[in-house]
Amino acid sequence: YRGIATMKDSARYIKIVEWSEEDQCYVGSSPGLFIAGCHGDDEESVFHELCSIVEETISIYKADGKELPPATSGKGFANVA
């Protein structure tokens, strides 16, 4: 069917890029998969690197025959004050 997208496994995991005062740079993480996976001076670059790391982490789980951790997207991590 045209127009129906298939969700990638990586979309099941939240990706957070936030400024670290302590490190004076942006830090990317994906709770549920890993913490503090990458860092850098440019927020957008850190996000793109983070997405790649999430994809790679999922590939490693699959190659090792391990079950993926529970999904974190839609679990209330975002928009929490």
LUMLUMDREN-2810 file (N, C-alpha, C; in Angstrom, 1 decimal):
<atoms>
<atom><aa>Y</aa><ch>A</ch><at>N</at><xx>0.8</xx><yy>-1.2</yy><zz>0.0</zz></atom>
<atom><aa>Y</aa><ch>A</ch><at>CA</at><xx>0.0</xx><yy>0.0</yy><zz>0.0</zz></atom>
<atom><aa>Y</aa><ch>A</ch><at>C</at><xx>0.9</xx><yy>1.2</yy><zz>0.0</zz></atom>
<atom><aa>R</aa><ch>A</ch><at>N</at><xx>0.6</xx><yy>2.1</yy><zz>-0.9</zz></atom>
<atom><aa>R</aa><ch>A</ch><at>CA</at><xx>1.4</xx><yy>3.3</yy><zz>-1.0</zz></atom>
<atom><aa>R</aa><ch>A</ch><at>C</at><xx>1.0</xx><yy>4.3</yy><zz>0.1</zz></atom>
<atom><aa>G</aa><ch>A</ch><at>N</at><xx>2.0</xx><yy>5.0</yy><zz>0.7</zz></atom>
<atom><aa>G</aa><ch>A</ch><at>CA</at><xx>1.8</xx><yy>5.9</yy><zz>1.7</zz></atom>
<atom><aa>G</aa><ch>A</ch><at>C</at><xx>1.8</xx><yy>5.4</yy><zz>3.1</zz></atom>
<atom><aa>I</aa><ch>A</ch><at>N</at><xx>1.9</xx><yy>4.1</yy><zz>3.3</zz></atom>
<atom><aa>I</aa><ch>A</ch><at>CA</at><xx>2.0</xx><yy>3.5</yy><zz>4.6</zz></atom>
<atom><aa>I</aa><ch>A</ch><at>C</at><xx>3.4</xx><yy>3.3</yy><zz>5.0</zz></atom>
<atom><aa>A</aa><ch>A</ch><at>N</at><xx>3.9</xx><yy>3.9</yy><zz>6.0</zz></atom>
<atom><aa>A</aa><ch>A</ch><at>CA</at><xx>5.3</xx><yy>3.8</yy><zz>6.4</zz></atom>
<atom><aa>A</aa><ch>A</ch><at>C</at><xx>5.4</xx><yy>2.7</yy><zz>7.5</zz></atom>
<atom><aa>T</aa><ch>A</ch><at>N</at><xx>6.5</xx><yy>2.0</yy><zz>7.4</zz></atom>
<atom><aa>T</aa><ch>A</ch><at>CA</at><xx>6.8</xx><yy>1.0</yy><zz>8.4</zz></atom>
<atom><aa>T</aa><ch>A</ch><at>C</at><xx>7.8</xx><yy>1.6</yy><zz>9.5</zz></atom>
<atom><aa>M</aa><ch>A</ch><at>N</at><xx>7.4</xx><yy>1.6</yy><zz>10.7</zz></atom>
<atom><aa>M</aa><ch>A</ch><at>CA</at><xx>8.2</xx><yy>2.2</yy><zz>11.8</zz></atom>
<atom><aa>M</aa><ch>A</ch><at>C</at><xx>9.5</xx><yy>1.4</yy><zz>12.0</zz></atom>
<atom><aa>K</aa><ch>A</ch><at>N</at><xx>10.6</xx><yy>2.1</yy><zz>12.0</zz></atom>
<atom><aa>K</aa><ch>A</ch><at>CA</at><xx>11.9</xx><yy>1.4</yy><zz>12.3</zz></atom>
<atom><aa>K</aa><ch>A</ch><at>C</at><xx>12.0</xx><yy>1.1</yy><zz>13.8</zz></atom>
<atom><aa>D</aa><ch>A</ch><at>N</at><xx>12.7</xx><yy>0.1</yy><zz>14.1</zz></atom>
<atom><aa>D</aa><ch>A</ch><at>CA</at><xx>12.9</xx><yy>-0.3</yy><zz>15.5</zz></atom>
<atom><aa>D</aa><ch>A</ch><at>C</at><xx>13.4</xx><yy>0.9</yy><zz>16.3</zz></atom>
<atom><aa>S</aa><ch>A</ch><at>N</at><xx>14.3</xx><yy>1.7</yy><zz>15.7</zz></atom>
<atom><aa>S</aa><ch>A</ch><at>CA</at><xx>14.9</xx><yy>2.8</yy><zz>16.4</zz></atom>
<atom><aa>S</aa><ch>A</ch><at>C</at><xx>13.9</xx><yy>3.9</yy><zz>16.8</zz></atom>
<atom><aa>A</aa><ch>A</ch><at>N</at><xx>12.8</xx><yy>3.9</yy><zz>16.1</zz></atom>
<atom><aa>A</aa><ch>A</ch><at>CA</at><xx>11.7</xx><yy>4.9</yy><zz>16.5</zz></atom>
<atom><aa>A</aa><ch>A</ch><at>C</at><xx>11.0</xx><yy>4.5</yy><zz>17.8</zz></atom>
<atom><aa>R</aa><ch>A</ch><at>N</at><xx>11.3</xx><yy>3.3</yy><zz>18.3</zz></atom>
<atom><aa>R</aa><ch>A</ch><at>CA</at><xx>10.7</xx><yy>2.9</yy><zz>19.5</zz></atom>
<atom><aa>R</aa><ch>A</ch><at>C</at><xx>11.4</xx><yy>3.4</yy><zz>20.8</zz></atom>
<atom><aa>Y</aa><ch>A</ch><at>N</at><xx>12.5</xx><yy>4.0</yy><zz>20.5</zz></atom>
<atom><aa>Y</aa><ch>A</ch><at>CA</at><xx>13.4</xx><yy>4.5</yy><zz>21.6</zz></atom>
<atom><aa>Y</aa><ch>A</ch><at>C</at><xx>13.6</xx><yy>6.0</yy><zz>21.6</zz></atom>
<atom><aa>I</aa><ch>A</ch><at>N</at><xx>13.4</xx><yy>6.6</yy><zz>22.7</zz></atom>
<atom><aa>I</aa><ch>A</ch><at>CA</at><xx>13.5</xx><yy>8.1</yy><zz>22.8</zz></atom>
<atom><aa>I</aa><ch>A</ch><at>C</at><xx>15.0</xx><yy>8.4</yy><zz>22.6</zz></atom>
<atom><aa>K</aa><ch>A</ch><at>N</at><xx>15.3</xx><yy>9.6</yy><zz>22.1</zz></atom>
<atom><aa>K</aa><ch>A</ch><at>CA</at><xx>16.6</xx><yy>10.1</yy><zz>21.9</zz></atom>
<atom><aa>K</aa><ch>A</ch><at>C</at><xx>16.6</xx><yy>11.5</yy><zz>22.5</zz></atom>
<atom><aa>I</aa><ch>A</ch><at>N</at><xx>17.5</xx><yy>11.7</yy><zz>23.5</zz></atom>
<atom><aa>I</aa><ch>A</ch><at>CA</at><xx>17.6</xx><yy>13.0</yy><zz>24.2</zz></atom>
<atom><aa>I</aa><ch>A</ch><at>C</at><xx>18.9</xx><yy>13.6</yy><zz>24.0</zz></atom>
<atom><aa>V</aa><ch>A</ch><at>N</at><xx>18.9</xx><yy>14.9</yy><zz>23.5</zz></atom>
<atom><aa>V</aa><ch>A</ch><at>CA</at><xx>20.1</xx><yy>15.7</yy><zz>23.5</zz></atom>
<atom><aa>V</aa><ch>A</ch><at>C</at><xx>19.9</xx><yy>16.9</yy><zz>24.4</zz></atom>
<atom><aa>E</aa><ch>A</ch><at>N</at><xx>20.8</xx><yy>17.0</yy><zz>25.3</zz></atom>
<atom><aa>E</aa><ch>A</ch><at>CA</at><xx>20.7</xx><yy>18.1</yy><zz>26.3</zz></atom>
<atom><aa>E</aa><ch>A</ch><at>C</at><xx>22.0</xx><yy>18.7</yy><zz>26.6</zz></atom>
<atom><aa>W</aa><ch>A</ch><at>N</at><xx>22.0</xx><yy>20.0</yy><zz>27.0</zz></atom>
<atom><aa>W</aa><ch>A</ch><at>CA</at><xx>23.2</xx><yy>20.7</yy><zz>27.3</zz></atom>
<atom><aa>W</aa><ch>A</ch><at>C</at><xx>23.7</xx><yy>20.3</yy><zz>28.7</zz></atom>
<atom><aa>S</aa><ch>A</ch><at>N</at><xx>25.0</xx><yy>20.0</yy><zz>28.8</zz></atom>
<atom><aa>S</aa><ch>A</ch><at>CA</at><xx>25.6</xx><yy>19.6</yy><zz>30.1</zz></atom>
<atom><aa>S</aa><ch>A</ch><at>C</at><xx>26.4</xx><yy>20.8</yy><zz>30.6</zz></atom>
<atom><aa>E</aa><ch>A</ch><at>N</at><xx>26.0</xx><yy>21.4</yy><zz>31.7</zz></atom>
<atom><aa>E</aa><ch>A</ch><at>CA</at><xx>26.8</xx><yy>22.5</yy><zz>32.3</zz></atom>
<atom><aa>E</aa><ch>A</ch><at>C</at><xx>28.1</xx><yy>22.0</yy><zz>32.7</zz></atom>
<atom><aa>E</aa><ch>A</ch><at>N</at><xx>28.1</xx><yy>20.8</yy><zz>33.3</zz></atom>
<atom><aa>E</aa><ch>A</ch><at>CA</at><xx>29.3</xx><yy>20.2</yy><zz>33.8</zz></atom>
<atom><aa>E</aa><ch>A</ch><at>C</at><xx>30.4</xx><yy>20.0</yy><zz>32.7</zz></atom>
<atom><aa>D</aa><ch>A</ch><at>N</at><xx>29.9</xx><yy>19.4</yy><zz>31.6</zz></atom>
<atom><aa>D</aa><ch>A</ch><at>CA</at><xx>30.8</xx><yy>19.1</yy><zz>30.5</zz></atom>
<atom><aa>D</aa><ch>A</ch><at>C</at><xx>31.0</xx><yy>20.2</yy><zz>29.5</zz></atom>
<atom><aa>Q</aa><ch>A</ch><at>N</at><xx>30.1</xx><yy>21.2</yy><zz>29.6</zz></atom>
<atom><aa>Q</aa><ch>A</ch><at>CA</at><xx>30.1</xx><yy>22.4</yy><zz>28.6</zz></atom>
<atom><aa>Q</aa><ch>A</ch><at>C</at><xx>29.9</xx><yy>21.9</yy><zz>27.2</zz></atom>
<atom><aa>C</aa><ch>A</ch><at>N</at><xx>29.0</xx><yy>20.9</yy><zz>27.0</zz></atom>
<atom><aa>C</aa><ch>A</ch><at>CA</at><xx>28.7</xx><yy>20.5</yy><zz>25.6</zz></atom>
<atom><aa>C</aa><ch>A</ch><at>C</at><xx>27.4</xx><yy>19.8</yy><zz>25.6</zz></atom>
<atom><aa>Y</aa><ch>A</ch><at>N</at><xx>26.9</xx><yy>19.4</yy><zz>24.4</zz></atom>
<atom><aa>Y</aa><ch>A</ch><at>CA</at><xx>25.6</xx><yy>18.7</yy><zz>24.3</zz></atom>
<atom><aa>Y</aa><ch>A</ch><at>C</at><xx>25.9</xx><yy>17.2</yy><zz>24.5</zz></atom>
<atom><aa>V</aa><ch>A</ch><at>N</at><xx>25.0</xx><yy>16.5</yy><zz>25.2</zz></atom>
<atom><aa>V</aa><ch>A</ch><at>CA</at><xx>25.2</xx><yy>15.1</yy><zz>25.5</zz></atom>
<atom><aa>V</aa><ch>A</ch><at>C</at><xx>23.9</xx><yy>14.4</yy><zz>25.0</zz></atom>
<atom><aa>G</aa><ch>A</ch><at>N</at><xx>24.2</xx><yy>13.3</yy><zz>24.2</zz></atom>
<atom><aa>G</aa><ch>A</ch><at>CA</at><xx>23.1</xx><yy>12.5</yy><zz>23.7</zz></atom>
<atom><aa>G</aa><ch>A</ch><at>C</at><xx>22.9</xx><yy>11.2</yy><zz>24.4</zz></atom>
<atom><aa>S</aa><ch>A</ch><at>N</at><xx>21.7</xx><yy>10.8</yy><zz>24.7</zz></atom>
<atom><aa>S</aa><ch>A</ch><at>CA</at><xx>21.4</xx><yy>9.5</yy><zz>25.4</zz></atom>
<atom><aa>S</aa><ch>A</ch><at>C</at><xx>20.1</xx><yy>8.9</yy><zz>24.9</zz></atom>
<atom><aa>S</aa><ch>A</ch><at>N</at><xx>20.0</xx><yy>7.6</yy><zz>25.1</zz></atom>
<atom><aa>S</aa><ch>A</ch><at>CA</at><xx>18.7</xx><yy>7.0</yy><zz>24.7</zz></atom>
<atom><aa>S</aa><ch>A</ch><at>C</at><xx>18.4</xx><yy>6.0</yy><zz>25.9</zz></atom>
<atom><aa>P</aa><ch>A</ch><at>N</at><xx>17.7</xx><yy>6.6</yy><zz>26.9</zz></atom>
<atom><aa>P</aa><ch>A</ch><at>CA</at><xx>17.3</xx><yy>5.8</yy><zz>28.1</zz></atom>
<atom><aa>P</aa><ch>A</ch><at>C</at><xx>16.6</xx><yy>4.5</yy><zz>27.6</zz></atom>
<atom><aa>G</aa><ch>A</ch><at>N</at><xx>17.0</xx><yy>3.4</yy><zz>28.3</zz></atom>
<atom><aa>G</aa><ch>A</ch><at>CA</at><xx>16.5</xx><yy>2.1</yy><zz>27.9</zz></atom>
<atom><aa>G</aa><ch>A</ch><at>C</at><xx>17.5</xx><yy>1.3</yy><zz>27.1</zz></atom>
<atom><aa>L</aa><ch>A</ch><at>N</at><xx>18.3</xx><yy>2.1</yy><zz>26.3</zz></atom>
<atom><aa>L</aa><ch>A</ch><at>CA</at><xx>19.4</xx><yy>1.4</yy><zz>25.5</zz></atom>
<atom><aa>L</aa><ch>A</ch><at>C</at><xx>20.7</xx><yy>1.8</yy><zz>26.1</zz></atom>
<atom><aa>F</aa><ch>A</ch><at>N</at><xx>21.0</xx><yy>3.0</yy><zz>26.3</zz></atom>
<atom><aa>F</aa><ch>A</ch><at>CA</at><xx>22.3</xx><yy>3.5</yy><zz>26.9</zz></atom>
<atom><aa>F</aa><ch>A</ch><at>C</at><xx>22.2</xx><yy>4.9</yy><zz>27.4</zz></atom>
<atom><aa>I</aa><ch>A</ch><at>N</at><xx>23.1</xx><yy>5.3</yy><zz>28.3</zz></atom>
<atom><aa>I</aa><ch>A</ch><at>CA</at><xx>23.1</xx><yy>6.6</yy><zz>28.8</zz></atom>
<atom><aa>I</aa><ch>A</ch><at>C</at><xx>24.4</xx><yy>7.3</yy><zz>28.3</zz></atom>
<atom><aa>A</aa><ch>A</ch><at>N</at><xx>24.3</xx><yy>8.6</yy><zz>28.0</zz></atom>
<atom><aa>A</aa><ch>A</ch><at>CA</at><xx>25.5</xx><yy>9.4</yy><zz>27.6</zz></atom>
<atom><aa>A</aa><ch>A</ch><at>C</at><xx>26.3</xx><yy>8.7</yy><zz>26.4</zz></atom>
<atom><aa>G</aa><ch>A</ch><at>N</at><xx>25.6</xx><yy>8.5</yy><zz>25.3</zz></atom>
<atom><aa>G</aa><ch>A</ch><at>CA</at><xx>26.2</xx><yy>7.8</yy><zz>24.2</zz></atom>
<atom><aa>G</aa><ch>A</ch><at>C</at><xx>27.1</xx><yy>8.6</yy><zz>23.3</zz></atom>
<atom><aa>C</aa><ch>A</ch><at>N</at><xx>26.9</xx><yy>9.9</yy><zz>23.3</zz></atom>
<atom><aa>C</aa><ch>A</ch><at>CA</at><xx>27.8</xx><yy>10.8</yy><zz>22.5</zz></atom>
<atom><aa>C</aa><ch>A</ch><at>C</at><xx>27.7</xx><yy>12.2</yy><zz>23.0</zz></atom>
<atom><aa>H</aa><ch>A</ch><at>N</at><xx>28.6</xx><yy>13.0</yy><zz>22.6</zz></atom>
<atom><aa>H</aa><ch>A</ch><at>CA</at><xx>28.7</xx><yy>14.4</yy><zz>23.0</zz></atom>
<atom><aa>H</aa><ch>A</ch><at>C</at><xx>29.3</xx><yy>15.3</yy><zz>22.0</zz></atom>
<atom><aa>G</aa><ch>A</ch><at>N</at><xx>29.1</xx><yy>16.6</yy><zz>22.0</zz></atom>
<atom><aa>G</aa><ch>A</ch><at>CA</at><xx>29.8</xx><yy>17.5</yy><zz>21.1</zz></atom>
<atom><aa>G</aa><ch>A</ch><at>C</at><xx>29.3</xx><yy>18.9</yy><zz>21.3</zz></atom>
<atom><aa>D</aa><ch>A</ch><at>N</at><xx>29.8</xx><yy>19.8</yy><zz>20.5</zz></atom>
<atom><aa>D</aa><ch>A</ch><at>CA</at><xx>29.5</xx><yy>21.2</yy><zz>20.6</zz></atom>
<atom><aa>D</aa><ch>A</ch><at>C</at><xx>28.3</xx><yy>21.7</yy><zz>19.7</zz></atom>
<atom><aa>D</aa><ch>A</ch><at>N</at><xx>27.9</xx><yy>20.8</yy><zz>18.8</zz></atom>
<atom><aa>D</aa><ch>A</ch><at>CA</at><xx>26.8</xx><yy>21.2</yy><zz>17.9</zz></atom>
<atom><aa>D</aa><ch>A</ch><at>C</at><xx>25.6</xx><yy>20.2</yy><zz>18.2</zz></atom>
<atom><aa>E</aa><ch>A</ch><at>N</at><xx>24.5</xx><yy>20.8</yy><zz>18.6</zz></atom>
<atom><aa>E</aa><ch>A</ch><at>CA</at><xx>23.3</xx><yy>20.0</yy><zz>19.0</zz></atom>
<atom><aa>E</aa><ch>A</ch><at>C</at><xx>22.8</xx><yy>19.1</yy><zz>17.9</zz></atom>
<atom><aa>E</aa><ch>A</ch><at>N</at><xx>22.7</xx><yy>19.6</yy><zz>16.7</zz></atom>
<atom><aa>E</aa><ch>A</ch><at>CA</at><xx>22.2</xx><yy>18.8</yy><zz>15.6</zz></atom>
<atom><aa>E</aa><ch>A</ch><at>C</at><xx>23.1</xx><yy>17.7</yy><zz>15.2</zz></atom>
<atom><aa>S</aa><ch>A</ch><at>N</at><xx>24.4</xx><yy>17.9</yy><zz>15.3</zz></atom>
<atom><aa>S</aa><ch>A</ch><at>CA</at><xx>25.4</xx><yy>16.9</yy><zz>15.0</zz></atom>
<atom><aa>S</aa><ch>A</ch><at>C</at><xx>25.3</xx><yy>15.8</yy><zz>16.0</zz></atom>
<atom><aa>V</aa><ch>A</ch><at>N</at><xx>25.2</xx><yy>16.2</yy><zz>17.3</zz></atom>
<atom><aa>V</aa><ch>A</ch><at>CA</at><xx>25.0</xx><yy>15.2</yy><zz>18.4</zz></atom>
<atom><aa>V</aa><ch>A</ch><at>C</at><xx>23.8</xx><yy>14.4</yy><zz>18.1</zz></atom>
<atom><aa>F</aa><ch>A</ch><at>N</at><xx>22.7</xx><yy>15.0</yy><zz>17.7</zz></atom>
<atom><aa>F</aa><ch>A</ch><at>CA</at><xx>21.5</xx><yy>14.2</yy><zz>17.5</zz></atom>
<atom><aa>F</aa><ch>A</ch><at>C</at><xx>21.6</xx><yy>13.2</yy><zz>16.4</zz></atom>
<atom><aa>H</aa><ch>A</ch><at>N</at><xx>22.3</xx><yy>13.6</yy><zz>15.3</zz></atom>
<atom><aa>H</aa><ch>A</ch><at>CA</at><xx>22.5</xx><yy>12.7</yy><zz>14.2</zz></atom>
<atom><aa>H</aa><ch>A</ch><at>C</at><xx>23.4</xx><yy>11.5</yy><zz>14.6</zz></atom>
<atom><aa>E</aa><ch>A</ch><at>N</at><xx>24.4</xx><yy>11.8</yy><zz>15.4</zz></atom>
<atom><aa>E</aa><ch>A</ch><at>CA</at><xx>25.3</xx><yy>10.8</yy><zz>15.8</zz></atom>
<atom><aa>E</aa><ch>A</ch><at>C</at><xx>24.6</xx><yy>9.8</yy><zz>16.8</zz></atom>
<atom><aa>L</aa><ch>A</ch><at>N</at><xx>23.7</xx><yy>10.4</yy><zz>17.6</zz></atom>
<atom><aa>L</aa><ch>A</ch><at>CA</at><xx>22.9</xx><yy>9.6</yy><zz>18.5</zz></atom>
<atom><aa>L</aa><ch>A</ch><at>C</at><xx>22.0</xx><yy>8.7</yy><zz>17.8</zz></atom>
<atom><aa>C</aa><ch>A</ch><at>N</at><xx>21.4</xx><yy>9.1</yy><zz>16.7</zz></atom>
<atom><aa>C</aa><ch>A</ch><at>CA</at><xx>20.5</xx><yy>8.3</yy><zz>15.9</zz></atom>
<atom><aa>C</aa><ch>A</ch><at>C</at><xx>21.3</xx><yy>7.1</yy><zz>15.3</zz></atom>
<atom><aa>S</aa><ch>A</ch><at>N</at><xx>22.5</xx><yy>7.4</yy><zz>14.9</zz></atom>
<atom><aa>S</aa><ch>A</ch><at>CA</at><xx>23.4</xx><yy>6.3</yy><zz>14.3</zz></atom>
<atom><aa>S</aa><ch>A</ch><at>C</at><xx>23.7</xx><yy>5.3</yy><zz>15.4</zz></atom>
<atom><aa>I</aa><ch>A</ch><at>N</at><xx>24.0</xx><yy>5.8</yy><zz>16.6</zz></atom>
<atom><aa>I</aa><ch>A</ch><at>CA</at><xx>24.4</xx><yy>4.9</yy><zz>17.7</zz></atom>
<atom><aa>I</aa><ch>A</ch><at>C</at><xx>23.2</xx><yy>4.0</yy><zz>18.1</zz></atom>
<atom><aa>V</aa><ch>A</ch><at>N</at><xx>22.0</xx><yy>4.6</yy><zz>18.1</zz></atom>
<atom><aa>V</aa><ch>A</ch><at>CA</at><xx>20.8</xx><yy>3.8</yy><zz>18.4</zz></atom>
<atom><aa>V</aa><ch>A</ch><at>C</at><xx>20.6</xx><yy>2.7</yy><zz>17.4</zz></atom>
<atom><aa>E</aa><ch>A</ch><at>N</at><xx>20.8</xx><yy>3.0</yy><zz>16.1</zz></atom>
<atom><aa>E</aa><ch>A</ch><at>CA</at><xx>20.6</xx><yy>2.0</yy><zz>15.0</zz></atom>
<atom><aa>E</aa><ch>A</ch><at>C</at><xx>21.7</xx><yy>0.9</yy><zz>15.2</zz></atom>
<atom><aa>E</aa><ch>A</ch><at>N</at><xx>22.9</xx><yy>1.3</yy><zz>15.5</zz></atom>
<atom><aa>E</aa><ch>A</ch><at>CA</at><xx>24.0</xx><yy>0.4</yy><zz>15.7</zz></atom>
<atom><aa>E</aa><ch>A</ch><at>C</at><xx>23.8</xx><yy>-0.5</yy><zz>16.9</zz></atom>
<atom><aa>T</aa><ch>A</ch><at>N</at><xx>23.3</xx><yy>0.0</yy><zz>18.0</zz></atom>
<atom><aa>T</aa><ch>A</ch><at>CA</at><xx>23.0</xx><yy>-0.7</yy><zz>19.2</zz></atom>
<atom><aa>T</aa><ch>A</ch><at>C</at><xx>21.9</xx><yy>-1.8</yy><zz>18.9</zz></atom>
<atom><aa>I</aa><ch>A</ch><at>N</at><xx>20.9</xx><yy>-1.4</yy><zz>18.2</zz></atom>
<atom><aa>I</aa><ch>A</ch><at>CA</at><xx>19.8</xx><yy>-2.3</yy><zz>17.8</zz></atom>
<atom><aa>I</aa><ch>A</ch><at>C</at><xx>20.4</xx><yy>-3.4</yy><zz>17.0</zz></atom>
<atom><aa>S</aa><ch>A</ch><at>N</at><xx>21.2</xx><yy>-3.1</yy><zz>16.0</zz></atom>
<atom><aa>S</aa><ch>A</ch><at>CA</at><xx>21.9</xx><yy>-4.1</yy><zz>15.1</zz></atom>
<atom><aa>S</aa><ch>A</ch><at>C</at><xx>22.7</xx><yy>-5.1</yy><zz>16.0</zz></atom>
<atom><aa>I</aa><ch>A</ch><at>N</at><xx>23.4</xx><yy>-4.6</yy><zz>17.0</zz></atom>
<atom><aa>I</aa><ch>A</ch><at>CA</at><xx>24.2</xx><yy>-5.5</yy><zz>17.8</zz></atom>
<atom><aa>I</aa><ch>A</ch><at>C</at><xx>23.3</xx><yy>-6.5</yy><zz>18.6</zz></atom>
<atom><aa>Y</aa><ch>A</ch><at>N</at><xx>22.2</xx><yy>-5.9</yy><zz>19.2</zz></atom>
<atom><aa>Y</aa><ch>A</ch><at>CA</at><xx>21.3</xx><yy>-6.8</yy><zz>19.9</zz></atom>
<atom><aa>Y</aa><ch>A</ch><at>C</at><xx>20.8</xx><yy>-7.9</yy><zz>19.0</zz></atom>
<atom><aa>K</aa><ch>A</ch><at>N</at><xx>20.4</xx><yy>-7.5</yy><zz>17.7</zz></atom>
<atom><aa>K</aa><ch>A</ch><at>CA</at><xx>19.9</xx><yy>-8.5</yy><zz>16.8</zz></atom>
<atom><aa>K</aa><ch>A</ch><at>C</at><xx>20.9</xx><yy>-9.5</yy><zz>16.4</zz></atom>
<atom><aa>A</aa><ch>A</ch><at>N</at><xx>22.1</xx><yy>-9.0</yy><zz>16.1</zz></atom>
<atom><aa>A</aa><ch>A</ch><at>CA</at><xx>23.2</xx><yy>-9.9</yy><zz>15.7</zz></atom>
<atom><aa>A</aa><ch>A</ch><at>C</at><xx>23.6</xx><yy>-10.9</yy><zz>16.8</zz></atom>
<atom><aa>D</aa><ch>A</ch><at>N</at><xx>23.5</xx><yy>-10.5</yy><zz>18.0</zz></atom>
<atom><aa>D</aa><ch>A</ch><at>CA</at><xx>23.8</xx><yy>-11.4</yy><zz>19.2</zz></atom>
<atom><aa>D</aa><ch>A</ch><at>C</at><xx>22.6</xx><yy>-12.3</yy><zz>19.5</zz></atom>
<atom><aa>G</aa><ch>A</ch><at>N</at><xx>21.4</xx><yy>-12.1</yy><zz>18.8</zz></atom>
<atom><aa>G</aa><ch>A</ch><at>CA</at><xx>20.3</xx><yy>-12.9</yy><zz>19.1</zz></atom>
<atom><aa>G</aa><ch>A</ch><at>C</at><xx>19.6</xx><yy>-12.5</yy><zz>20.4</zz></atom>
<atom><aa>K</aa><ch>A</ch><at>N</at><xx>19.8</xx><yy>-11.3</yy><zz>20.9</zz></atom>
<atom><aa>K</aa><ch>A</ch><at>CA</at><xx>19.2</xx><yy>-10.8</yy><zz>22.1</zz></atom>
<atom><aa>K</aa><ch>A</ch><at>C</at><xx>17.9</xx><yy>-10.1</yy><zz>21.8</zz></atom>
<atom><aa>E</aa><ch>A</ch><at>N</at><xx>17.0</xx><yy>-10.2</yy><zz>22.8</zz></atom>
<atom><aa>E</aa><ch>A</ch><at>CA</at><xx>15.8</xx><yy>-9.5</yy><zz>22.7</zz></atom>
<atom><aa>E</aa><ch>A</ch><at>C</at><xx>16.0</xx><yy>-8.0</yy><zz>23.0</zz></atom>
<atom><aa>L</aa><ch>A</ch><at>N</at><xx>15.4</xx><yy>-7.2</yy><zz>22.2</zz></atom>
<atom><aa>L</aa><ch>A</ch><at>CA</at><xx>15.5</xx><yy>-5.7</yy><zz>22.4</zz></atom>
<atom><aa>L</aa><ch>A</ch><at>C</at><xx>14.9</xx><yy>-5.3</yy><zz>23.7</zz></atom>
<atom><aa>P</aa><ch>A</ch><at>N</at><xx>15.5</xx><yy>-4.3</yy><zz>24.4</zz></atom>
<atom><aa>P</aa><ch>A</ch><at>CA</at><xx>14.9</xx><yy>-3.8</yy><zz>25.6</zz></atom>
<atom><aa>P</aa><ch>A</ch><at>C</at><xx>13.5</xx><yy>-3.2</yy><zz>25.3</zz></atom>
<atom><aa>P</aa><ch>A</ch><at>N</at><xx>12.6</xx><yy>-3.1</yy><zz>26.4</zz></atom>
<atom><aa>P</aa><ch>A</ch><at>CA</at><xx>11.3</xx><yy>-2.5</yy><zz>26.2</zz></atom>
<atom><aa>P</aa><ch>A</ch><at>C</at><xx>11.4</xx><yy>-1.1</yy><zz>25.5</zz></atom>
<atom><aa>A</aa><ch>A</ch><at>N</at><xx>10.4</xx><yy>-0.8</yy><zz>24.7</zz></atom>
<atom><aa>A</aa><ch>A</ch><at>CA</at><xx>10.4</xx><yy>0.5</yy><zz>24.0</zz></atom>
<atom><aa>A</aa><ch>A</ch><at>C</at><xx>10.3</xx><yy>1.6</yy><zz>25.1</zz></atom>
<atom><aa>T</aa><ch>A</ch><at>N</at><xx>10.8</xx><yy>2.8</yy><zz>24.8</zz></atom>
<atom><aa>T</aa><ch>A</ch><at>CA</at><xx>10.7</xx><yy>3.9</yy><zz>25.7</zz></atom>
<atom><aa>T</aa><ch>A</ch><at>C</at><xx>10.0</xx><yy>5.1</yy><zz>25.1</zz></atom>
<atom><aa>S</aa><ch>A</ch><at>N</at><xx>9.7</xx><yy>5.1</yy><zz>23.8</zz></atom>
<atom><aa>S</aa><ch>A</ch><at>CA</at><xx>8.9</xx><yy>6.1</yy><zz>23.2</zz></atom>
<atom><aa>S</aa><ch>A</ch><at>C</at><xx>7.5</xx><yy>6.0</yy><zz>23.7</zz></atom>
<atom><aa>G</aa><ch>A</ch><at>N</at><xx>6.9</xx><yy>7.2</yy><zz>23.9</zz></atom>
<atom><aa>G</aa><ch>A</ch><at>CA</at><xx>5.5</xx><yy>7.2</yy><zz>24.4</zz></atom>
<atom><aa>G</aa><ch>A</ch><at>C</at><xx>5.3</xx><yy>6.8</yy><zz>25.8</zz></atom>
<atom><aa>K</aa><ch>A</ch><at>N</at><xx>6.4</xx><yy>6.8</yy><zz>26.6</zz></atom>
<atom><aa>K</aa><ch>A</ch><at>CA</at><xx>6.4</xx><yy>6.4</yy><zz>28.0</zz></atom>
<atom><aa>K</aa><ch>A</ch><at>C</at><xx>6.4</xx><yy>7.5</yy><zz>28.9</zz></atom>
<atom><aa>G</aa><ch>A</ch><at>N</at><xx>6.3</xx><yy>8.8</yy><zz>28.5</zz></atom>
<atom><aa>G</aa><ch>A</ch><at>CA</at><xx>6.2</xx><yy>9.9</yy><zz>29.3</zz></atom>
<atom><aa>G</aa><ch>A</ch><at>C</at><xx>7.6</xx><yy>10.5</yy><zz>29.7</zz></atom>
<atom><aa>F</aa><ch>A</ch><at>N</at><xx>8.7</xx><yy>10.1</yy><zz>29.0</zz></atom>
<atom><aa>F</aa><ch>A</ch><at>CA</at><xx>10.0</xx><yy>10.7</yy><zz>29.3</zz></atom>
<atom><aa>F</aa><ch>A</ch><at>C</at><xx>10.0</xx><yy>12.2</yy><zz>28.8</zz></atom>
<atom><aa>A</aa><ch>A</ch><at>N</at><xx>9.4</xx><yy>12.5</yy><zz>27.7</zz></atom>
<atom><aa>A</aa><ch>A</ch><at>CA</at><xx>9.4</xx><yy>13.8</yy><zz>27.2</zz></atom>
<atom><aa>A</aa><ch>A</ch><at>C</at><xx>8.3</xx><yy>14.6</yy><zz>27.8</zz></atom>
<atom><aa>N</aa><ch>A</ch><at>N</at><xx>8.4</xx><yy>15.9</yy><zz>27.8</zz></atom>
<atom><aa>N</aa><ch>A</ch><at>CA</at><xx>7.4</xx><yy>16.9</yy><zz>28.3</zz></atom>
<atom><aa>N</aa><ch>A</ch><at>C</at><xx>7.2</xx><yy>16.7</yy><zz>29.8</zz></atom>
<atom><aa>V</aa><ch>A</ch><at>N</at><xx>8.2</xx><yy>16.2</yy><zz>30.6</zz></atom>
<atom><aa>V</aa><ch>A</ch><at>CA</at><xx>8.1</xx><yy>16.1</yy><zz>32.0</zz></atom>
<atom><aa>V</aa><ch>A</ch><at>C</at><xx>8.8</xx><yy>17.3</yy><zz>32.6</zz></atom>
<atom><aa>A</aa><ch>A</ch><at>N</at><xx>8.0</xx><yy>18.0</yy><zz>33.5</zz></atom>
<atom><aa>A</aa><ch>A</ch><at>CA</at><xx>8.6</xx><yy>19.2</yy><zz>34.1</zz></atom>
<atom><aa>A</aa><ch>A</ch><at>C</at><xx>9.3</xx><yy>18.9</yy><zz>35.4</zz></atom>
</atoms>
